[in-house]
Amino acid sequence: MVKSLWRQLASHNLALTLIGLLLLAVAAGGTLPQTNRLSPEQLTAWFSEWPIASALLDTVGLSNVFGTWWFLLLVSLLLLNMTAGISLSIGYRLAQYSGAKQPQYLLRGEGALPDLALLMVRRQEEGGLASVYRRGLWGLMGIPLFHLGIALIVLAALWSTFEGYGAHFELSEGESYAGQTERLKTDKGWSHTVKFDALLRLDTVHVEMKDGKYLIDLKAKFSVQEKEGGIRNEVVETNRPLAISGYRLYPNNTMGYSAVFDRILPSGERRGLFIHFQAPLSSWGKPYSLARNLPLELGGVPLFSRMTLSKDKTERLALTVTKAGKEIAKRELGPGDVVDLGEYKLQFRGAVPWLGFYLASDRPMWMFFCSVVVTLLGYLLHLLIRFRRVEIVASEAGWQVMAWTMREDSLFERRWQQWSEQANAT
């Protein structure tokens, strides 16, 4: 009963089914809106604009695929299937290695062993003892290593879900980042404590488009200062991340324009403020008009603002601010213009590009790459090295030659046919 259950767990059909379900789950998690990846504004818009769809996805567990119990169960079953497959595969190959299974090839005869051209066999005719020749032992390890590699890839992905960390944030030209956690939008690794001991300043943004809709080139030039060392210049591109303070920084191909302000306090102190407006790729480098609503707050005073940032020949910002439902300011600002909000003043300095970035720390990645190497190694061993086991048992009464191979081996089959013809001729 247990053996039969173990064989069912190790079946290839079950493996293909689980892998297919896993691919569908990954596709759903990568394409459907996931609540843990949306900003508060996007989350509110998603629930208000698509109330039925958002409720349905949440009910069936597709609004946070990688954090659901069924995704964990699916991965665990696949790991169990791989473990069972590895154990059965190793047992089968050990039986082939030791000759415990029925041989694929068998020759019998009476009397002394004919002088066959058994090129791969060392003859031994002392006391009827068997003479065994084995070749291509590494070929036996191909399929088990391949299965092991797949299992380790799944395990690494599962480990990365709990141990890895990834978060999105945005930076405008001239803006700095020094590890402030409130600016990070985490999408995995919620228990991770961010330790970012470095200072980043985005100096320039370069975006090159083709036909107004295809991204050709995206570069971000940074000034970087880590805990030890001076300031250095770095360039981050799509396929060229920046390693910094134990993390890797990638551009995530989101972009737009920022309205840059000086927030002037009653004391005269100035604080920089960047308001980001997301822009589609098709509008990059062209005249634009971008709108957004957002709360403003200083000293516990809540304000609500509506802003429209536009540029034709010059940059303009249409700004409406309300407090407790009462309009307190409505202005159109050009660079250098100031609006008084009572508790503080805002001076519009102009607009600059911004880019979105992904900050990642994934210790399990080394396991993933090692798993890929193990998988490829197993595949190559199985493909290139053919295991063969030939055994001779000879005595004065008679002889027999047995052979085992792991899979179809046309070269050995032709050789065996020659031996058979030679033995029959004698």
C-alpha positions as CSV (number, residue, x, y, z in Angstrom):
1,M,0.0,0.0,0.0
2,V,2.7,2.5,1.0
3,K,4.9,1.5,-2.0
4,S,1.9,2.0,-4.3
5,L,1.1,5.4,-2.8
6,W,4.8,6.4,-3.2
7,R,4.8,5.4,-6.8
8,Q,1.6,7.5,-7.4
9,L,3.3,10.5,-5.8
10,A,6.3,10.0,-8.0
11,S,4.4,9.7,-11.3
12,H,5.3,11.8,-14.3
13,N,1.6,12.6,-14.9
14,L,1.3,14.1,-11.5
15,A,4.5,16.1,-12.0
16,L,3.3,17.5,-15.3
17,T,-0.1,18.4,-13.8
18,L,1.5,20.2,-10.8
19,I,4.0,22.1,-13.0
20,G,1.1,23.1,-15.3
21,L,-0.9,24.4,-12.3
22,L,2.2,26.2,-11.0
23,L,2.7,27.9,-14.3
24,L,-1.0,29.0,-14.3
25,A,-0.6,30.4,-10.8
26,V,2.6,32.3,-11.7
27,A,0.9,33.7,-14.8
28,A,-2.1,34.8,-12.6
29,G,0.2,36.4,-10.0
30,G,2.2,38.2,-12.7
31,T,-0.7,39.6,-14.7
32,L,-3.7,40.1,-12.4
33,P,-3.6,43.1,-10.0
34,Q,-2.0,42.0,-6.7
35,T,-3.0,44.0,-3.7
36,N,0.4,43.8,-2.0
37,R,2.0,45.5,-5.0
38,L,-0.4,48.4,-5.4
39,S,0.2,51.8,-3.9
40,P,-2.6,53.2,-1.6
41,E,-3.8,55.4,-4.5
42,Q,-3.8,52.5,-7.0
43,L,-5.5,50.2,-4.4
44,T,-8.3,52.7,-3.9
45,A,-8.7,53.2,-7.6
46,W,-8.8,49.4,-8.2
47,F,-11.5,48.8,-5.6
48,S,-13.6,51.8,-6.8
49,E,-13.4,51.3,-10.5
50,W,-13.6,47.5,-10.5
51,P,-15.6,46.6,-7.4
52,I,-17.0,43.2,-8.7
53,A,-13.7,42.0,-10.2
54,S,-11.7,43.0,-7.2
55,A,-14.1,41.3,-4.8
56,L,-14.2,38.2,-7.0
57,L,-10.4,37.9,-7.2
58,D,-10.1,38.4,-3.5
59,T,-12.7,35.7,-2.8
60,V,-11.0,33.0,-5.0
61,G,-7.5,33.9,-3.7
62,L,-6.2,35.6,-6.8
63,S,-5.5,39.0,-5.4
64,N,-2.4,37.9,-3.6
65,V,-1.4,34.6,-5.3
66,F,2.0,34.1,-3.8
67,G,0.8,34.6,-0.3
68,T,-2.1,32.1,-0.4
69,W,-2.2,28.8,1.4
70,W,-3.1,27.0,-1.9
71,F,0.1,28.3,-3.6
72,L,2.2,27.0,-0.7
73,L,0.3,23.6,-0.9
74,L,1.0,23.4,-4.7
75,V,4.7,24.1,-4.3
76,S,4.9,21.6,-1.4
77,L,3.2,18.9,-3.4
78,L,5.6,19.5,-6.3
79,L,8.5,19.1,-3.9
80,L,7.1,15.9,-2.6
81,N,6.6,14.6,-6.1
82,M,10.2,15.5,-7.0
83,T,11.5,13.8,-3.8
84,A,9.5,10.6,-4.6
85,G,10.7,10.6,-8.2
86,I,14.3,11.0,-7.2
87,S,14.1,8.1,-4.7
88,L,12.5,5.8,-7.2
89,S,14.9,6.8,-10.0
90,I,17.9,6.2,-7.7
91,G,16.5,2.8,-6.7
92,Y,16.0,1.8,-10.4
93,R,19.5,2.8,-11.3
94,L,21.0,1.0,-8.4
95,A,19.2,-2.1,-9.6
96,Q,20.6,-1.6,-13.1
97,Y,24.1,-1.0,-11.6
98,S,24.0,-4.2,-9.5
99,G,22.2,-6.4,-12.2
100,A,19.3,-7.0,-9.9
101,K,16.8,-6.3,-12.7
102,Q,16.0,-8.4,-15.7
103,P,18.7,-7.8,-18.3
104,Q,17.7,-6.2,-21.6
105,Y,20.1,-8.5,-23.5
106,L,20.8,-12.2,-22.9
107,L,22.9,-14.9,-24.7
108,R,23.2,-18.5,-23.5
109,G,25.2,-21.5,-24.7
110,E,26.7,-24.8,-23.6
111,G,30.4,-25.6,-23.2
112,A,33.1,-23.1,-23.2
113,L,32.5,-19.5,-23.9
114,P,33.1,-18.7,-27.6
115,D,35.9,-16.3,-28.5
116,L,33.5,-13.4,-28.9
117,A,34.8,-10.0,-29.8
118,L,33.5,-8.7,-26.4
119,L,35.5,-5.5,-26.6
120,M,34.0,-4.1,-23.4
121,V,34.2,-7.2,-21.3
122,R,37.1,-8.6,-19.3
123,R,36.7,-12.4,-19.4
124,Q,37.1,-14.3,-16.2
125,E,36.5,-18.1,-16.3
126,E,37.7,-19.1,-12.9
127,G,35.3,-21.3,-10.9
128,G,32.2,-20.0,-12.7
129,L,32.6,-16.5,-11.2
130,A,31.0,-13.7,-13.0
131,S,33.0,-11.2,-14.9
132,V,31.4,-7.7,-14.9
133,Y,32.2,-4.7,-16.9
134,R,30.5,-1.3,-16.3
135,R,30.9,1.8,-18.3
136,G,29.3,5.3,-18.2
137,L,28.6,5.2,-14.4
138,W,28.0,9.0,-14.5
139,G,25.2,8.5,-16.9
140,L,23.3,6.8,-14.1
141,M,23.2,10.1,-12.2
142,G,21.7,12.2,-15.1
143,I,18.0,11.8,-14.4
144,P,18.3,11.9,-10.6
145,L,20.4,15.1,-10.8
146,F,17.9,16.6,-13.2
147,H,15.1,15.9,-10.8
148,L,17.1,17.1,-7.9
149,G,17.9,20.4,-9.8
150,I,14.2,21.0,-10.5
151,A,13.3,20.3,-6.8
152,L,16.0,22.7,-5.7
153,I,14.7,25.4,-8.0
154,V,11.2,25.0,-6.5
155,L,12.7,25.0,-3.0
156,A,14.7,28.1,-3.8
157,A,11.6,29.9,-5.1
158,L,9.8,29.0,-1.9
159,W,12.7,30.1,0.3
160,S,12.9,33.4,-1.7
161,T,9.2,34.0,-1.0
162,F,9.9,34.0,2.7
163,E,13.5,35.2,2.9
164,G,14.0,37.5,-0.1
165,Y,13.2,41.2,-0.1
166,G,12.0,43.5,-2.9
167,A,10.5,47.0,-2.8
168,H,9.7,49.7,-5.3
169,F,10.5,53.4,-4.9
170,E,10.7,56.5,-7.1
171,L,13.5,59.1,-7.5
172,S,13.4,62.4,-9.3
173,E,16.4,64.2,-10.9
174,G,18.2,65.9,-8.0
175,E,16.4,63.9,-5.3
176,S,18.3,61.7,-2.8
177,Y,17.5,58.5,-1.0
178,A,19.2,57.3,2.2
179,G,17.2,54.2,3.2
180,Q,13.9,55.7,4.4
181,T,11.6,52.8,4.8
182,E,8.5,55.0,4.4
183,R,9.4,55.6,0.8
184,L,9.5,51.9,0.0
185,K,6.6,50.0,-1.4
186,T,7.4,46.4,-0.4
187,D,6.1,43.5,-2.5
188,K,7.9,40.6,-0.8
189,G,9.8,40.0,2.4
190,W,7.5,41.9,4.8
191,S,9.5,40.8,7.9
192,H,12.8,42.0,6.4
193,T,14.5,44.9,8.2
194,V,16.0,47.3,5.7
195,K,19.6,48.2,6.5
196,F,20.6,50.6,3.7
197,D,23.8,52.4,4.8
198,A,24.3,54.5,1.8
199,L,23.3,57.7,0.1
200,L,21.9,57.8,-3.5
201,R,21.4,61.0,-5.5
202,L,19.8,60.7,-9.0
203,D,21.7,63.1,-11.1
204,T,20.3,62.6,-14.6
205,V,17.8,60.5,-16.4
206,H,18.2,59.4,-20.1
207,V,15.2,57.8,-21.8
208,E,15.3,57.1,-25.6
209,M,12.1,56.1,-27.4
210,K,11.4,54.7,-30.9
211,D,8.3,55.7,-32.8
212,G,6.9,57.2,-29.6
213,K,6.1,53.8,-28.1
214,Y,9.2,51.5,-27.9
215,L,11.7,51.9,-25.2
216,I,15.2,51.7,-26.7
217,D,17.4,53.0,-23.9
218,L,17.0,53.9,-20.2
219,K,19.9,55.1,-18.1
220,A,20.1,56.6,-14.6
221,K,23.3,58.3,-13.5
222,F,23.8,58.4,-9.7
223,S,26.1,59.9,-7.2
224,V,26.7,57.2,-4.6
225,Q,28.3,57.4,-1.1
226,E,28.4,54.3,1.0
227,K,29.2,54.2,4.7
228,E,33.0,53.9,4.0
229,G,34.4,55.7,1.1
230,G,34.0,58.8,-1.0
231,I,31.4,59.8,-3.5
232,R,31.5,57.9,-6.8
233,N,29.5,58.0,-10.0
234,E,27.5,55.0,-11.2
235,V,25.2,54.3,-14.2
236,V,22.2,52.0,-13.8
237,E,20.6,50.4,-16.8
238,T,17.8,47.8,-17.4
239,N,20.3,44.9,-17.6
240,R,23.0,46.5,-15.5
241,P,21.9,46.8,-11.8
242,L,23.8,48.6,-9.1
243,A,25.2,46.6,-6.2
244,I,25.0,48.8,-3.1
245,S,24.9,48.3,0.7
246,G,24.0,44.6,0.3
247,Y,21.2,45.3,-2.2
248,R,20.8,45.4,-5.9
249,L,19.1,48.4,-7.6
250,Y,17.2,47.9,-10.8
251,P,15.2,50.3,-12.9
252,N,11.6,49.0,-13.0
253,N,10.7,50.9,-16.3
254,T,8.1,53.2,-14.6
255,M,8.7,56.9,-15.2
256,G,7.1,60.3,-15.3
257,Y,7.6,63.9,-14.3
258,S,7.9,65.5,-10.9
259,A,6.7,68.9,-9.8
260,V,9.5,70.3,-7.6
261,F,8.6,72.6,-4.7
262,D,10.2,74.4,-1.8
263,R,8.0,74.2,1.2
264,I,8.6,77.4,3.1
265,L,7.9,77.3,6.8
266,P,6.9,80.3,8.9
267,S,10.4,80.3,10.3
268,G,11.8,80.8,6.8
269,E,13.2,77.2,6.7
270,R,12.9,75.5,3.3
271,R,12.2,71.9,2.7
272,G,12.3,70.2,-0.7
273,L,9.1,68.5,-1.9
274,F,8.7,66.3,-5.0
275,I,5.3,65.4,-6.4
276,H,5.4,62.6,-8.9
277,F,3.1,62.3,-11.9
278,Q,3.3,59.1,-13.9
279,A,3.5,59.4,-17.6
280,P,2.9,56.8,-20.3
281,L,5.9,55.9,-22.6
282,S,4.0,57.4,-25.6
283,S,4.1,60.9,-24.1
284,W,7.8,60.8,-23.1
285,G,9.7,63.8,-24.5
286,K,6.5,65.4,-25.8
287,P,4.2,68.1,-24.5
288,Y,2.1,66.6,-21.6
289,S,-0.7,67.3,-19.2
290,L,-0.7,65.1,-16.1
291,A,-3.2,65.2,-13.2
292,R,-3.3,63.7,-9.7
293,N,-5.0,64.2,-6.4
294,L,-3.1,63.8,-3.1
295,P,-3.2,64.8,0.5
296,L,-0.7,67.3,1.9
297,E,0.0,67.6,5.6
298,L,2.3,69.6,7.8
299,G,2.2,70.0,11.6
300,G,-0.9,67.9,11.8
301,V,-2.9,70.1,9.4
302,P,-4.6,67.9,6.7
303,L,-5.0,69.5,3.3
304,F,-6.3,68.0,0.0
305,S,-4.9,69.1,-3.3
306,R,-5.7,68.7,-7.0
307,M,-2.8,69.2,-9.3
308,T,-2.3,69.3,-13.1
309,L,1.2,69.5,-14.3
310,S,1.6,70.5,-18.0
311,K,4.3,71.5,-20.4
312,D,4.1,72.9,-23.9
313,K,6.7,75.6,-24.2
314,T,7.0,76.2,-20.5
315,E,6.1,74.3,-17.4
316,R,2.8,75.1,-15.6
317,L,1.1,73.7,-12.5
318,A,-2.6,74.2,-11.9
319,L,-3.2,73.8,-8.2
320,T,-6.4,73.7,-6.1
321,V,-6.1,73.1,-2.3
322,T,-9.0,72.5,0.1
323,K,-9.1,72.3,3.9
324,A,-12.1,70.7,5.6
325,G,-14.0,70.9,2.3
326,K,-13.3,74.6,1.9
327,E,-11.2,75.9,-0.9
328,I,-8.2,77.9,0.4
329,A,-6.1,78.3,-2.7
330,K,-6.5,78.0,-6.5
331,R,-3.6,79.1,-8.6
332,E,-1.8,78.4,-11.8
333,L,2.0,78.5,-11.0
334,G,5.0,78.9,-13.2
335,P,8.6,78.3,-12.1
336,G,9.4,80.6,-9.2
337,D,5.7,81.4,-8.3
338,V,4.6,81.0,-4.6
339,V,1.2,80.1,-3.2
340,D,0.3,80.7,0.5
341,L,-1.5,77.8,2.2
342,G,-1.6,79.5,5.6
343,E,0.5,77.0,7.6
344,Y,3.2,77.2,5.0
345,K,4.0,78.4,1.5
346,L,4.8,76.4,-1.6
347,Q,7.2,77.7,-4.2
348,F,7.0,75.9,-7.6
349,R,10.5,75.4,-9.0
350,G,9.7,73.5,-12.1
351,A,9.4,69.9,-13.4
352,V,12.0,67.2,-13.7
353,P,11.9,63.5,-14.8
354,W,11.6,60.7,-12.3
355,L,12.2,57.0,-12.6
356,G,11.0,54.0,-10.6
357,F,13.5,51.6,-9.1
358,Y,13.4,48.1,-7.5
359,L,15.6,47.5,-4.4
360,A,16.2,43.8,-3.9
361,S,18.1,41.5,-1.5
362,D,17.7,37.8,-2.3
363,R,20.1,35.5,-0.4
364,P,18.3,32.4,-1.9
365,M,19.4,33.4,-5.4
366,W,22.7,31.6,-5.0
367,M,20.7,28.4,-4.4
368,F,18.6,29.1,-7.5
369,F,21.7,29.5,-9.7
370,C,23.3,26.4,-8.2
371,S,20.0,24.5,-8.9
372,V,20.1,25.6,-12.5
373,V,23.7,24.3,-12.8
374,V,22.6,20.9,-11.2
375,T,19.7,20.6,-13.6
376,L,21.8,21.3,-16.7
377,L,24.5,19.0,-15.5
378,G,22.0,16.2,-15.0
379,Y,20.5,16.7,-18.4
380,L,24.0,16.7,-20.1
381,L,25.0,13.5,-18.2
382,H,21.9,11.7,-19.3
383,L,22.2,13.0,-22.8
384,L,25.9,12.4,-23.4
385,I,26.9,9.5,-21.2
386,R,25.4,6.0,-21.8
387,F,25.5,3.5,-19.0
388,R,26.3,-0.1,-20.0
389,R,26.7,-3.2,-17.7
390,V,27.9,-6.5,-19.2
391,E,28.2,-9.6,-17.1
392,I,29.6,-13.0,-18.1
393,V,29.0,-16.2,-16.2
394,A,31.0,-19.1,-17.6
395,S,31.8,-22.7,-16.5
396,E,32.5,-26.0,-18.1
397,A,28.7,-26.7,-18.2
398,G,27.7,-23.6,-20.0
399,W,27.8,-19.8,-20.2
400,Q,25.6,-16.8,-20.4
401,V,26.2,-13.2,-21.3
402,M,23.8,-10.5,-19.9
403,A,23.7,-6.8,-20.6
404,W,21.9,-3.8,-19.1
405,T,21.5,-0.3,-20.6
406,M,19.6,2.7,-19.3
407,R,17.8,3.6,-22.5
408,E,17.9,2.9,-26.2
409,D,21.5,2.5,-27.2
410,S,21.8,1.9,-30.9
411,L,25.6,1.6,-30.9
412,F,25.5,-1.1,-28.3
413,E,22.5,-2.8,-29.9
414,R,24.5,-3.2,-33.2
415,R,27.4,-4.6,-31.2
416,W,25.2,-7.0,-29.5
417,Q,23.7,-8.2,-32.8
418,Q,27.2,-8.9,-34.0
419,W,28.0,-10.9,-30.8
420,S,24.7,-12.8,-31.3
421,E,25.5,-13.7,-34.9
422,Q,29.1,-14.8,-33.9
423,A,27.8,-17.0,-31.0
424,N,25.2,-18.7,-33.2
425,A,27.8,-19.3,-35.9
426,T,29.9,-21.3,-33.4
